């Protein structure tokens, strides 16, 4: 059916619920944002933190196609007038998110949302639509970017198959915690509102699909969403140490998810959010153990940030991230490896080899470092041979030029004639001596 371009976002809460040992952990007390954040933090161990994160993934091809037919479009209650009111109040929220992340296809702010029948066009390109089934508590109850929301979510494939139902999914709006269709559409909902959302795969799970929940590649989705609760996001200065650790880890895991889908821009955004949490000041006591754990999370994020920047060929930024890690942990093998790789890509082979030898000394059995070091040693040798050949060529040209000036000298009258002159002198002396002898006899 619909095929798409970018591997888009998935829901950390969904991942958490479906991951091993994490089912049912998405917050029951929704009045406490910190508790909500804690409930979002459980997730799968990322390859980025398992020692296997030196090389990963390739990019996806772009492929857009016609929209599939909407399922169950006429069976639910319609609230057209409610949608019209949100078409006005939701403009700023959508523009804020879309302006940074999406190519929405609309020409002006006035075209951000427009109606096609009973459906609200969220982006104006026909790929993301919303329809109210049950009206909410009014426009003043709409959530804003940065607030923590709790929703009831049912995910349905185009053929009507229900692949997932999550009664209490909690996430922060507008920061990439969930896939784009959900993030954008919930900003247009009122508290207690229930809506049907149609999303092309481009704004859902993309061309890669998902294992948890089980979504085939390039699948358009129908989402039944009820906005249960809206709370302000936590104040980082008042958040206890454990809360900060869990929040930072949630953002880090989200970044790992994007990295594994080769969505490196979103990965960088998530890692930056996590680092901001670890760096935030506190008005509450944080234990030395908690400070050490926050630093550990920060170092992991900086390492993974460098990996993402390398993928985007942002070499100076990647080098800065590696150096930041090495300030805290001078013997961090991952940071040393990536720094060596950046330097090699910048043509600094000697320094790169020196850095990689240090990393290899710390992990002598690391095959990845061995392979990279061998490759760079070969390149460095080739570079030196090329430089030597160039110098020889330059010096050879100068020597040839010098020889061309001196070459005519052997052809002057003072070279070969010396032999003739010596012979002629000897003959002359002999002749004189012979004449004297003859004269004496006479």
C-alpha positions, 0 to 999 in steps of 0.5 A: 500500500503506502510506501515511504521515505524516512524511518520515523519515530516509535514510541518509547513507552510502547517499546518499554511495555513490550520489552522483556520485563517491562510490561505494565510499567507506564505510570499509574499515578499520572498527577506526578510528572516525575513518576511519569518520566520514571515509568518511561525510562525502562527499555532494551539494552542498546547496541551502542552501549554493549561494545558493538557500536563501532559500525552500524546501519545504512541509509534508507531509500525514499519512496512515496506512493498514493494513500491507501483507503481509510478504514472505518471512516464512516462508522464512528461519531463525527465532530466536525465543528470541534475539528474546525476550532482546533484547526485555528488553535493548533497552528502554532504547536504544529508549526513549531514542531513541523518547522524543525523536523518535517517537510510538510509541503504547505506553502504558508501558515494559513495552509497548515491545516485544511479540511477534506470532508470530516477530516482535519488535514494536520499537515496539508499533504494528505498523509496525516489526518485527524477526526474527532470521535468524542469532544474534549473539555475545550480549547483551553485544555489542549496540551503544549509542547514540553508537557507530559501527556497520558493517552489511551492508544489503539494501533490498527493496520489498514486491513483492520488488524489491531496490533497494539492497545496501550491504555496508559501511554505517557510521553513528553510532547514535541521532543521526539519521544513518540513517532511524528503522527502521534506527536503532532496530532495529540497537540491538536487534541483537547483533554478527554477528547477521543479521535481517529488519526490516519497516518501514512507510514512516513509519519509512523514506522517508515520503511523499516516497520517495527517488531514491537509492536509488529508493524510491517514495513511501509504500513499506513496506520489508523490510531484511536487516541484518547487524551486522558491527562496533561501535566506540566513537565518536571522542573529539572532543578527540583528533580531528585537525582534518581529522577534525573538519571531515569529521564536522561536514560530515557532520552539516551535510549530514544537516541539509540533507537533513532541511531539504529534506524539510521535517523541520525539527526533525531538521534543527535537531538535526543542525545543533546536532551539527555546531556542537558538533563545530566548538566542541569543544576539542582536545588535538591541534594544529589548523592555522590553515587547519583552524580557518578551515575549521571556522569556515566550517562553523560559519557555514554551520550557523548560517545553515541553523539560522536557516532551520530555526528560521524555518520553525518560527516560532521567531523569537527563536532564529532572530534569535540564530542570525543574530546569531551569524553576523554576529559572525563575518561582519558582511557575511554576506548570508544572515544579513542577509537572514534577520535582516531577515526575522525583524525584519519578522515581528516587526513591526520594519519600519524596522529590517528594511528597514535590514538588507535595504538593507545586504544588497542593497548587498552583492549588488545583483543578488539578486532575492530580496532585491529582492522582500523589500525591496519587499514590506517597503517596501509594508508599512511604508508601509501601517503608517505610513498606518494610524498617521497615520490613527489619530493624525488620528482621535484629534486629530480627536475632541479638536478636535471636542470643543473646538469643541463647547464654543466653538460656542455663543459666537456665539449669545450677546448680544454677537455680532450685537447689536453691529451693532444697537447701532452703528446705534441709536447713530447714529440716536440721535445724528442725532435729537439733532442734528436736535432741536438744529437745530430748537430753534435756529431756533425 
